Each structure stands twice: as C-alpha cells, then as structure tokens.
Amino acid sequence: MATEFRALPFTFGAHVLAIAGAIMVLVWTLYYRGGLAWDSANKNLIFNLHPVLMLIGFIIIGGEAIISYKSLPLKKELKKVIHLVLHAIAIILGCLGIAAAFKNHNESNIANLYSLHSWFGITIISLYGIQWIYGFLMFFYPKGSPALRSESLPWHVLFGIFLYILAIGNAALGFLEKLTFLENSGIAKYGPEALLVNFTAVITVLYGAFVMLSVLGQGPVEDDDSYTAI
C-alpha cells in the first residue's frame, strides 16, 4: 500500500506532532489539573492518568508502531519485531489508561460506560488486542503459510488503519467530553486551559493524519522483500 510520494517527510512530521501532543497533555494534566496519581484522596488526579496514557501510550506509541515500517531503514524482520513490541506497549498502556478511568469512576461513585466515548473506547481496545494476537500468530509465530499470509495481509492492514482512525476520532471525542464537563463546572470557555485542550485535540488529529500519510507513502528501500503492516 504505497503511492508515488515518499513517506519519510511525513514520518518526521508525525514525530514532531507526537512530541508536541505529549508535552501539551502533560502541561494540561500537571499544571492545570494538579498532577497524576494512581491512589489519591483527590480522585481527579487518578483520572488525569487517563488522557496521558491514552494519548502518549495508545495513540502516539501505536502510531509509531504503524510508521516504523516506513521510517526505519532496517531489515524487514527487525522492523516486524519493533512493530510488534510497540503495539504491545500501546495496548498495555491503553489498558492502564482505561483502568484509571474506571478507578476514578468507581472511587467517585460515577457510573461507568454511559457515554459514546467509553463505548467506542472499550470496543477499540478490544479489537486492537484481537488484531495484535492475530498479527502475532499469523506473521510472527508460529506463522501461517506463505499463501495465507499473503492473502491475510491486506485485510490486516485495512483493519489496522480502520481501528487507528477510530482511535483518533475517539480521542478527539474524549477531549471534547472532558472539556465540556470542565466548562460546565466553571472554567472559562475561551481561557488558556480550554484552548490548550482544544489544540491538543487538533494536534492529535493532525498526528493521526500524518501517520496515515506515512502509511500511504513509499518507505525506504530494503535488501529483502518487504511489506507494510499495521
């Protein structure tokens, strides 16, 4: 899955946006929201782990896993391992991020799974895990037959892209949902915190766009046969 333009400039752009997004979500949670904690009398500090882990852990590391095939001039087998490990890290951190939201809700007597954002979130992380297991068994160990891998790969790529686009959209929805709650509780609609949250969401969407453009572009030339995987 590649077009005539080179992927490398878009992978660089994705890296820059990843750094910007990570800094912005940390500034928001540490400076404006008071910090991070797994156990605290202030339950908001527990919730603050959710956007940090979902953006940096799930969205950014997951995106880096996707573009590793187009940004690293390495052997296919090594890139496959990097791709697999980064996705595993993204899943683990994403699960911790979801667990932080549940912990905050449970300890604050707030209902769980009542919003569209939460429904999409549980669905996406579940399908993401299934996609990872399938990719591991089919392409890493014990591996399917060459014919089966060849037939499965386009669907593996397509489903991975579909899931990642859903994840980006749901992240933006999550920022909107949280900002709406904060504005209803009294923060200024045009204040610095509200602007920071909105721009963090914009950076997240742009990062997802650059990841997709990287997928569509031509990767570095390899010495052996290569393929693109999500």
Disulfide bonds with the S-S distance in Angstrom:
none
